[in-house]
Amino acid sequence: MQAQKGFEEGGMLRAFAKTLREQGIIGLYRGCLPPLIGSGIYRATHFAVFESLYTLLNNPIGTFELPMTGGLQARVVLAGVTASCARAIIETPLEYAKVRRQTQQKWKLRHMYRGFGVTCCRTIGLMTTYFVLVDSGRRHASEAFSTTFIGPFLMSGGAATLGWWIVWPLEYMKSQVQSGYGPDESVVKRMRRVVKERGGFFALYRGIGPGTIRSFLANGTSMVVMQHAQRKISEWGLRD
């Protein structure tokens, strides 16, 4: 929907039907292997980096509460930005390979970091928003995390989805850059061209429907699974 010629018009259902008609069932799963293999690695990386830096910054600078944030500590933001950069280093080649396969193109090893800048900016906005919202939820609505399913599912799914809504124009541009769609120009020029040629600011949110569905389900489920795993590890005496 975002980065392949012939899919510029219509919504999610039209793109789904066109893909199914022209490429068959396999077309719906094109490009799934890179994120399937790598998502566990980069997700584990950003959580590990965040938790490590958050713990390390348990000092007056890190625990400084930012004004007008309801008690948000500086270390949440600092750890979120750092973890996002670490994730982008791993994620960019995987996203590049995924986008190239989804647009029926070959990927090249020498181009694996194409789009790193916009991917890093997108990930910083996405994951820092996520960590800030989850931290706020734990401080102000801790009872939601005491449940085994509904609370963590809604909290994590909602936080991630809001993050995606904020950074979606960058996700759109990332897909175009990595697929080689359109003229070779800066991200800002690409955004201006989309706004001018495709109907205004909200044209930058093309594909937000399927993105929202995927984000809410995937991130809500991952939080439930992670908390269940942590609970079991504690029960087995493998952590305090």
Disulfide bonds with the S-S distance in Angstrom:
none
